[in-house]
């Protein structure tokens, strides 16, 4: 039997402690809601980590035992220590998958991996979001209908200052007229990165079946594969090479 994909769900976990409404929506934290779903999936094992733990819960050991890291942050991106960002960055380049959710577009790790501002437009009036599948053969869209409709969400609008995704899986539409690239795949080094837009903390988005299903698909997509170790530097030719004047 194949080894399970080892997932670590990382959450800032501050809103849930400071805001009664958010605590009611996510009594176990956003990480708890995501972990509850993933733990029930075959072939996935889950642990969680949060900002206020030592080393933000992302010790060398935890990261070494993580195949896919899921990241949710919003109000405290600046509190994430640069040394931990360096550590996560190195693991991504070495093959760990990374799934950045919603306001994690502004996390230090996502901005580092993108190299752009990752800025966008936003509005919070609780309008619905319709995520259209624009890459139906992509594994992250497997089992998803033509679109996912989320009844209430925060709006994010273009222009979203990111590099062109390697593959774009979802485009969101909002009733106010905006659109947004809401499911973006990247490769960085040996690692795979997926940005998935939904998940504002005041809405029960991470309990919605379709959203959870996409996160599960993204975990399987982002998991490392047993490819060859890259070799760098000066090398001898494999064949005998005759160089003429
Ligand atoms: Zn938000």
py3Dmol code that shows the C-alpha trace and the ligand (Angstrom):
import py3Dmol

protein = """\
ATOM      1  CA  UNK A   1       0.000   0.000   0.000  1.00  0.00           C
ATOM      2  CA  UNK A   2       1.237   3.472  -0.836  1.00  0.00           C
ATOM      3  CA  UNK A   3       2.419   5.691   2.007  1.00  0.00           C
ATOM      4  CA  UNK A   4      -0.127   8.340   3.047  1.00  0.00           C
ATOM      5  CA  UNK A   5       0.402  11.937   1.992  1.00  0.00           C
ATOM      6  CA  UNK A   6       1.507  13.723   5.169  1.00  0.00           C
ATOM      7  CA  UNK A   7      -0.258  17.073   5.430  1.00  0.00           C
ATOM      8  CA  UNK A   8       0.419  19.886   7.886  1.00  0.00           C
ATOM      9  CA  UNK A   9      -2.363  22.466   8.121  1.00  0.00           C
ATOM     10  CA  UNK A  10      -0.898  25.776   9.309  1.00  0.00           C
ATOM     11  CA  UNK A  11      -3.142  28.555  10.566  1.00  0.00           C
ATOM     12  CA  UNK A  12      -2.441  31.942  12.057  1.00  0.00           C
ATOM     13  CA  UNK A  13      -5.205  31.085  14.613  1.00  0.00           C
ATOM     14  CA  UNK A  14      -5.644  34.571  16.050  1.00  0.00           C
ATOM     15  CA  UNK A  15      -9.062  35.719  14.780  1.00  0.00           C
ATOM     16  CA  UNK A  16     -10.670  32.629  16.268  1.00  0.00           C
ATOM     17  CA  UNK A  17      -9.364  33.638  19.709  1.00  0.00           C
ATOM     18  CA  UNK A  18     -10.072  37.370  19.511  1.00  0.00           C
ATOM     19  CA  UNK A  19     -13.433  37.547  17.707  1.00  0.00           C
ATOM     20  CA  UNK A  20     -16.532  35.848  19.108  1.00  0.00           C
ATOM     21  CA  UNK A  21     -18.290  35.611  15.735  1.00  0.00           C
ATOM     22  CA  UNK A  22     -15.306  33.952  14.075  1.00  0.00           C
ATOM     23  CA  UNK A  23     -14.928  31.602  17.035  1.00  0.00           C
ATOM     24  CA  UNK A  24     -18.519  30.525  16.524  1.00  0.00           C
ATOM     25  CA  UNK A  25     -17.913  29.865  12.828  1.00  0.00           C
ATOM     26  CA  UNK A  26     -14.635  27.997  13.479  1.00  0.00           C
ATOM     27  CA  UNK A  27     -14.672  26.728  17.077  1.00  0.00           C
ATOM     28  CA  UNK A  28     -11.718  24.431  16.332  1.00  0.00           C
ATOM     29  CA  UNK A  29      -9.975  27.073  14.234  1.00  0.00           C
ATOM     30  CA  UNK A  30      -9.785  27.176  10.451  1.00  0.00           C
ATOM     31  CA  UNK A  31      -6.981  24.597  10.680  1.00  0.00           C
ATOM     32  CA  UNK A  32      -9.265  22.322  12.697  1.00  0.00           C
ATOM     33  CA  UNK A  33     -12.044  22.536  10.102  1.00  0.00           C
ATOM     34  CA  UNK A  34      -9.666  21.689   7.251  1.00  0.00           C
ATOM     35  CA  UNK A  35      -7.907  18.942   9.244  1.00  0.00           C
ATOM     36  CA  UNK A  36     -11.234  17.314  10.176  1.00  0.00           C
ATOM     37  CA  UNK A  37     -12.054  16.902   6.509  1.00  0.00           C
ATOM     38  CA  UNK A  38      -8.629  15.698   5.389  1.00  0.00           C
ATOM     39  CA  UNK A  39      -8.307  13.194   8.257  1.00  0.00           C
ATOM     40  CA  UNK A  40     -11.397  11.427   6.951  1.00  0.00           C
ATOM     41  CA  UNK A  41      -9.834  10.958   3.490  1.00  0.00           C
ATOM     42  CA  UNK A  42      -8.091   7.735   2.553  1.00  0.00           C
ATOM     43  CA  UNK A  43      -4.358   8.058   1.981  1.00  0.00           C
ATOM     44  CA  UNK A  44      -3.901  11.325   3.870  1.00  0.00           C
ATOM     45  CA  UNK A  45      -2.482  11.847   7.371  1.00  0.00           C
ATOM     46  CA  UNK A  46      -2.794  15.232   9.053  1.00  0.00           C
ATOM     47  CA  UNK A  47      -1.161  17.351  11.717  1.00  0.00           C
ATOM     48  CA  UNK A  48      -1.731  21.026  12.479  1.00  0.00           C
ATOM     49  CA  UNK A  49       0.541  23.943  13.402  1.00  0.00           C
ATOM     50  CA  UNK A  50      -0.209  27.527  14.432  1.00  0.00           C
ATOM     51  CA  UNK A  51       1.586  30.855  14.594  1.00  0.00           C
ATOM     52  CA  UNK A  52       1.872  31.146  18.379  1.00  0.00           C
ATOM     53  CA  UNK A  53       3.533  27.769  18.893  1.00  0.00           C
ATOM     54  CA  UNK A  54       7.344  27.729  19.240  1.00  0.00           C
ATOM     55  CA  UNK A  55       8.864  28.159  15.755  1.00  0.00           C
ATOM     56  CA  UNK A  56       5.248  28.675  14.611  1.00  0.00           C
ATOM     57  CA  UNK A  57       4.838  24.910  14.902  1.00  0.00           C
ATOM     58  CA  UNK A  58       7.081  24.487  11.861  1.00  0.00           C
ATOM     59  CA  UNK A  59      10.205  22.922  13.318  1.00  0.00           C
ATOM     60  CA  UNK A  60      12.773  21.206  11.120  1.00  0.00           C
ATOM     61  CA  UNK A  61      11.285  17.882  12.213  1.00  0.00           C
ATOM     62  CA  UNK A  62       7.709  18.877  11.396  1.00  0.00           C
ATOM     63  CA  UNK A  63       8.679  20.142   7.959  1.00  0.00           C
ATOM     64  CA  UNK A  64      10.807  17.081   7.245  1.00  0.00           C
ATOM     65  CA  UNK A  65       7.695  15.001   7.966  1.00  0.00           C
ATOM     66  CA  UNK A  66       5.436  17.167   5.763  1.00  0.00           C
ATOM     67  CA  UNK A  67       4.641  16.323   2.143  1.00  0.00           C
ATOM     68  CA  UNK A  68       2.121  19.135   1.700  1.00  0.00           C
ATOM     69  CA  UNK A  69       1.816  22.282   3.795  1.00  0.00           C
ATOM     70  CA  UNK A  70      -1.498  24.169   3.802  1.00  0.00           C
ATOM     71  CA  UNK A  71      -1.263  27.853   4.827  1.00  0.00           C
ATOM     72  CA  UNK A  72      -3.943  30.244   6.076  1.00  0.00           C
ATOM     73  CA  UNK A  73      -2.937  33.681   7.370  1.00  0.00           C
ATOM     74  CA  UNK A  74      -4.374  37.174   7.363  1.00  0.00           C
ATOM     75  CA  UNK A  75      -3.744  39.740  10.101  1.00  0.00           C
ATOM     76  CA  UNK A  76      -0.328  38.590  11.286  1.00  0.00           C
ATOM     77  CA  UNK A  77       1.740  37.882   8.178  1.00  0.00           C
ATOM     78  CA  UNK A  78       4.431  40.177   9.611  1.00  0.00           C
ATOM     79  CA  UNK A  79       4.665  38.083  12.787  1.00  0.00           C
ATOM     80  CA  UNK A  80       5.953  35.085  10.841  1.00  0.00           C
ATOM     81  CA  UNK A  81       9.697  34.986  11.443  1.00  0.00           C
ATOM     82  CA  UNK A  82      11.897  35.261   8.382  1.00  0.00           C
ATOM     83  CA  UNK A  83      13.957  32.262   9.508  1.00  0.00           C
ATOM     84  CA  UNK A  84      10.822  30.095   9.368  1.00  0.00           C
ATOM     85  CA  UNK A  85       9.911  31.501   5.960  1.00  0.00           C
ATOM     86  CA  UNK A  86      13.431  30.581   4.785  1.00  0.00           C
ATOM     87  CA  UNK A  87      12.902  27.058   6.114  1.00  0.00           C
ATOM     88  CA  UNK A  88       9.533  26.598   4.390  1.00  0.00           C
ATOM     89  CA  UNK A  89      10.908  28.089   1.171  1.00  0.00           C
ATOM     90  CA  UNK A  90      13.812  25.622   1.159  1.00  0.00           C
ATOM     91  CA  UNK A  91      11.422  22.709   1.696  1.00  0.00           C
ATOM     92  CA  UNK A  92       9.239  23.824  -1.221  1.00  0.00           C
ATOM     93  CA  UNK A  93      12.255  24.012  -3.531  1.00  0.00           C
ATOM     94  CA  UNK A  94      13.183  20.545  -2.282  1.00  0.00           C
ATOM     95  CA  UNK A  95       9.775  19.125  -3.231  1.00  0.00           C
ATOM     96  CA  UNK A  96       7.241  19.861  -0.469  1.00  0.00           C
ATOM     97  CA  UNK A  97       3.855  20.937  -1.822  1.00  0.00           C
ATOM     98  CA  UNK A  98       2.362  24.239  -0.613  1.00  0.00           C
ATOM     99  CA  UNK A  99      -1.308  25.249  -0.732  1.00  0.00           C
ATOM    100  CA  UNK A 100      -1.920  28.920   0.067  1.00  0.00           C
ATOM    101  CA  UNK A 101      -5.514  29.784   0.921  1.00  0.00           C
ATOM    102  CA  UNK A 102      -7.392  33.077   0.591  1.00  0.00           C
ATOM    103  CA  UNK A 103      -5.618  35.966   2.379  1.00  0.00           C
ATOM    104  CA  UNK A 104      -2.386  33.974   2.336  1.00  0.00           C
ATOM    105  CA  UNK A 105      -1.826  35.729  -1.001  1.00  0.00           C
ATOM    106  CA  UNK A 106      -0.062  38.296   1.211  1.00  0.00           C
ATOM    107  CA  UNK A 107       1.894  35.782   3.301  1.00  0.00           C
ATOM    108  CA  UNK A 108       5.664  36.145   3.303  1.00  0.00           C
ATOM    109  CA  UNK A 109       6.118  32.662   1.872  1.00  0.00           C
ATOM    110  CA  UNK A 110       3.710  33.176  -1.049  1.00  0.00           C
ATOM    111  CA  UNK A 111       5.192  36.570  -1.938  1.00  0.00           C
ATOM    112  CA  UNK A 112       8.693  35.063  -1.741  1.00  0.00           C
ATOM    113  CA  UNK A 113       7.739  32.245  -4.096  1.00  0.00           C
ATOM    114  CA  UNK A 114       5.933  34.569  -6.536  1.00  0.00           C
ATOM    115  CA  UNK A 115       8.415  37.458  -6.534  1.00  0.00           C
ATOM    116  CA  UNK A 116       5.649  40.030  -7.060  1.00  0.00           C
ATOM    117  CA  UNK A 117       3.499  42.166  -4.733  1.00  0.00           C
ATOM    118  CA  UNK A 118       0.558  39.700  -4.873  1.00  0.00           C
ATOM    119  CA  UNK A 119      -1.734  42.699  -4.352  1.00  0.00           C
ATOM    120  CA  UNK A 120      -5.392  42.706  -5.420  1.00  0.00           C
ATOM    121  CA  UNK A 121      -8.749  44.480  -5.010  1.00  0.00           C
ATOM    122  CA  UNK A 122     -11.138  43.434  -2.233  1.00  0.00           C
ATOM    123  CA  UNK A 123     -14.593  44.127  -0.809  1.00  0.00           C
ATOM    124  CA  UNK A 124     -16.391  42.559   2.140  1.00  0.00           C
ATOM    125  CA  UNK A 125     -20.176  42.694   1.771  1.00  0.00           C
ATOM    126  CA  UNK A 126     -20.920  38.963   1.773  1.00  0.00           C
ATOM    127  CA  UNK A 127     -21.796  38.587  -1.907  1.00  0.00           C
ATOM    128  CA  UNK A 128     -21.658  35.175  -3.525  1.00  0.00           C
ATOM    129  CA  UNK A 129     -18.636  33.835  -5.429  1.00  0.00           C
ATOM    130  CA  UNK A 130     -18.881  31.595  -8.469  1.00  0.00           C
ATOM    131  CA  UNK A 131     -15.671  29.715  -9.276  1.00  0.00           C
ATOM    132  CA  UNK A 132     -15.703  28.474 -12.862  1.00  0.00           C
ATOM    133  CA  UNK A 133     -13.546  25.503 -13.812  1.00  0.00           C
ATOM    134  CA  UNK A 134     -11.377  26.673 -16.716  1.00  0.00           C
ATOM    135  CA  UNK A 135      -9.144  23.562 -16.888  1.00  0.00           C
ATOM    136  CA  UNK A 136     -11.534  20.587 -16.706  1.00  0.00           C
ATOM    137  CA  UNK A 137      -8.844  17.939 -17.234  1.00  0.00           C
ATOM    138  CA  UNK A 138      -6.682  19.203 -14.379  1.00  0.00           C
ATOM    139  CA  UNK A 139      -6.538  16.799 -11.388  1.00  0.00           C
ATOM    140  CA  UNK A 140      -7.524  19.597  -8.997  1.00  0.00           C
ATOM    141  CA  UNK A 141     -10.849  19.917 -10.884  1.00  0.00           C
ATOM    142  CA  UNK A 142     -11.612  16.183 -10.733  1.00  0.00           C
ATOM    143  CA  UNK A 143     -15.140  15.552  -9.481  1.00  0.00           C
ATOM    144  CA  UNK A 144     -16.048  19.247  -9.553  1.00  0.00           C
ATOM    145  CA  UNK A 145     -19.009  20.475 -11.620  1.00  0.00           C
ATOM    146  CA  UNK A 146     -18.806  23.305 -14.125  1.00  0.00           C
ATOM    147  CA  UNK A 147     -18.607  25.731 -11.240  1.00  0.00           C
ATOM    148  CA  UNK A 148     -18.691  26.036  -7.461  1.00  0.00           C
ATOM    149  CA  UNK A 149     -21.055  28.593  -5.978  1.00  0.00           C
ATOM    150  CA  UNK A 150     -20.185  29.874  -2.505  1.00  0.00           C
ATOM    151  CA  UNK A 151     -23.188  31.707  -1.001  1.00  0.00           C
ATOM    152  CA  UNK A 152     -21.247  34.364   0.921  1.00  0.00           C
ATOM    153  CA  UNK A 153     -17.630  35.384   0.505  1.00  0.00           C
ATOM    154  CA  UNK A 154     -15.266  38.312   0.505  1.00  0.00           C
ATOM    155  CA  UNK A 155     -14.601  39.588  -3.034  1.00  0.00           C
ATOM    156  CA  UNK A 156     -11.112  39.602  -4.539  1.00  0.00           C
ATOM    157  CA  UNK A 157     -10.746  41.287  -7.931  1.00  0.00           C
ATOM    158  CA  UNK A 158      -8.206  41.634 -10.712  1.00  0.00           C
ATOM    159  CA  UNK A 159      -5.678  42.853 -11.270  1.00  0.00           C
ATOM    160  CA  UNK A 160      -4.034  40.236  -9.050  1.00  0.00           C
ATOM    161  CA  UNK A 161      -0.299  40.923  -9.185  1.00  0.00           C
ATOM    162  CA  UNK A 162       1.061  37.392  -9.569  1.00  0.00           C
ATOM    163  CA  UNK A 163       3.229  35.768 -12.243  1.00  0.00           C
ATOM    164  CA  UNK A 164       1.227  33.978 -14.935  1.00  0.00           C
ATOM    165  CA  UNK A 165       0.225  30.635 -13.392  1.00  0.00           C
ATOM    166  CA  UNK A 166       1.668  27.479 -14.961  1.00  0.00           C
ATOM    167  CA  UNK A 167      -1.923  26.218 -14.988  1.00  0.00           C
ATOM    168  CA  UNK A 168      -5.061  28.138 -14.130  1.00  0.00           C
ATOM    169  CA  UNK A 169      -7.829  25.879 -12.793  1.00  0.00           C
ATOM    170  CA  UNK A 170     -10.490  28.333 -11.536  1.00  0.00           C
ATOM    171  CA  UNK A 171     -11.648  31.820 -12.421  1.00  0.00           C
ATOM    172  CA  UNK A 172     -14.064  33.487  -9.992  1.00  0.00           C
ATOM    173  CA  UNK A 173     -16.944  35.786 -10.827  1.00  0.00           C
ATOM    174  CA  UNK A 174     -18.540  38.157  -8.329  1.00  0.00           C
ATOM    175  CA  UNK A 175     -21.908  39.942  -8.578  1.00  0.00           C
ATOM    176  CA  UNK A 176     -20.208  43.339  -8.374  1.00  0.00           C
ATOM    177  CA  UNK A 177     -18.681  42.665 -11.793  1.00  0.00           C
ATOM    178  CA  UNK A 178     -15.167  41.572 -10.855  1.00  0.00           C
ATOM    179  CA  UNK A 179     -13.354  38.419 -11.922  1.00  0.00           C
ATOM    180  CA  UNK A 180     -10.334  36.801 -10.282  1.00  0.00           C
ATOM    181  CA  UNK A 181      -7.826  34.025 -11.008  1.00  0.00           C
ATOM    182  CA  UNK A 182      -8.831  31.902  -8.042  1.00  0.00           C
ATOM    183  CA  UNK A 183      -7.073  28.563  -8.594  1.00  0.00           C
ATOM    184  CA  UNK A 184      -3.444  28.984  -9.670  1.00  0.00           C
ATOM    185  CA  UNK A 185      -0.788  26.254 -10.058  1.00  0.00           C
ATOM    186  CA  UNK A 186       2.954  26.878  -9.979  1.00  0.00           C
ATOM    187  CA  UNK A 187       6.138  24.845  -9.929  1.00  0.00           C
ATOM    188  CA  UNK A 188       9.016  26.179  -7.864  1.00  0.00           C
ATOM    189  CA  UNK A 189      12.130  24.010  -7.854  1.00  0.00           C
ATOM    190  CA  UNK A 190      10.881  20.473  -7.238  1.00  0.00           C
ATOM    191  CA  UNK A 191       7.838  21.730  -5.331  1.00  0.00           C
ATOM    192  CA  UNK A 192       4.305  22.446  -6.444  1.00  0.00           C
ATOM    193  CA  UNK A 193       2.341  25.462  -5.244  1.00  0.00           C
ATOM    194  CA  UNK A 194      -1.432  25.965  -5.462  1.00  0.00           C
ATOM    195  CA  UNK A 195      -3.176  29.209  -4.604  1.00  0.00           C
ATOM    196  CA  UNK A 196      -6.901  28.813  -3.848  1.00  0.00           C
ATOM    197  CA  UNK A 197      -8.889  31.983  -3.240  1.00  0.00           C
ATOM    198  CA  UNK A 198     -11.947  31.183  -1.062  1.00  0.00           C
ATOM    199  CA  UNK A 199     -11.934  31.115   2.722  1.00  0.00           C
ATOM    200  CA  UNK A 200     -12.645  34.423   4.431  1.00  0.00           C
ATOM    201  CA  UNK A 201     -12.696  33.853   8.195  1.00  0.00           C
ATOM    202  CA  UNK A 202     -16.234  35.140   8.862  1.00  0.00           C
ATOM    203  CA  UNK A 203     -17.899  32.682   6.461  1.00  0.00           C
ATOM    204  CA  UNK A 204     -18.258  28.887   6.807  1.00  0.00           C
ATOM    205  CA  UNK A 205     -16.481  28.303   3.482  1.00  0.00           C
ATOM    206  CA  UNK A 206     -14.186  25.558   4.798  1.00  0.00           C
ATOM    207  CA  UNK A 207     -17.194  23.401   5.662  1.00  0.00           C
ATOM    208  CA  UNK A 208     -18.594  23.563   2.113  1.00  0.00           C
ATOM    209  CA  UNK A 209     -18.262  20.143   0.475  1.00  0.00           C
ATOM    210  CA  UNK A 210     -17.000  21.389  -2.907  1.00  0.00           C
ATOM    211  CA  UNK A 211     -14.346  23.613  -1.321  1.00  0.00           C
ATOM    212  CA  UNK A 212     -13.120  20.748   0.850  1.00  0.00           C
ATOM    213  CA  UNK A 213     -13.075  18.449  -2.147  1.00  0.00           C
ATOM    214  CA  UNK A 214     -10.846  20.880  -4.074  1.00  0.00           C
ATOM    215  CA  UNK A 215      -8.454  21.127  -1.125  1.00  0.00           C
ATOM    216  CA  UNK A 216      -8.257  17.318  -1.032  1.00  0.00           C
ATOM    217  CA  UNK A 217      -7.550  17.209  -4.767  1.00  0.00           C
ATOM    218  CA  UNK A 218      -4.912  19.904  -4.367  1.00  0.00           C
ATOM    219  CA  UNK A 219      -3.186  17.910  -1.617  1.00  0.00           C
ATOM    220  CA  UNK A 220      -2.881  14.897  -3.919  1.00  0.00           C
ATOM    221  CA  UNK A 221      -1.683  17.070  -6.822  1.00  0.00           C
ATOM    222  CA  UNK A 222       0.900  18.927  -4.716  1.00  0.00           C
ATOM    223  CA  UNK A 223       2.335  15.819  -3.052  1.00  0.00           C
ATOM    224  CA  UNK A 224       5.954  15.100  -3.974  1.00  0.00           C
ATOM    225  CA  UNK A 225       6.644  12.500  -6.640  1.00  0.00           C
ATOM    226  CA  UNK A 226       9.558  10.080  -6.809  1.00  0.00           C
ATOM    227  CA  UNK A 227      11.414  11.911  -9.547  1.00  0.00           C
ATOM    228  CA  UNK A 228      15.200  11.856  -9.912  1.00  0.00           C
ATOM    229  CA  UNK A 229      17.357  13.995  -7.658  1.00  0.00           C
ATOM    230  CA  UNK A 230      18.552  16.990  -9.684  1.00  0.00           C
ATOM    231  CA  UNK A 231      22.273  17.137 -10.428  1.00  0.00           C
ATOM    232  CA  UNK A 232      23.956  20.526 -10.789  1.00  0.00           C
ATOM    233  CA  UNK A 233      27.410  21.818 -11.610  1.00  0.00           C
ATOM    234  CA  UNK A 234      30.254  20.866 -13.873  1.00  0.00           C
ATOM    235  CA  UNK A 235      29.947  17.364 -15.375  1.00  0.00           C
ATOM    236  CA  UNK A 236      31.847  15.055 -17.680  1.00  0.00           C
ATOM    237  CA  UNK A 237      30.149  14.180 -20.990  1.00  0.00           C
ATOM    238  CA  UNK A 238      28.301  10.840 -21.079  1.00  0.00           C
ATOM    239  CA  UNK A 239      29.621  10.096 -24.574  1.00  0.00           C
ATOM    240  CA  UNK A 240      33.036  10.598 -26.010  1.00  0.00           C
ATOM    241  CA  UNK A 241      32.996  14.072 -27.527  1.00  0.00           C
ATOM    242  CA  UNK A 242      35.460  15.137 -30.204  1.00  0.00           C
ATOM    243  CA  UNK A 243      35.873  18.873 -30.399  1.00  0.00           C
ATOM    244  CA  UNK A 244      37.373  20.138 -33.628  1.00  0.00           C
ATOM    245  CA  UNK A 245      39.167  23.437 -34.031  1.00  0.00           C
TER     246      UNK A 245
END
"""
ligand_1 = """\
1
ZN
Zn -10.563 37.567 3.871
"""
view = py3Dmol.view(width=600, height=400)
view.addModel(protein, "pdb")
view.setStyle({"model": 0}, {"cartoon": {"style": "trace"}})
view.addModel(ligand_1, "xyz")
view.setStyle({"model": 1}, {"stick": {}})
view.zoomTo()
view.show()
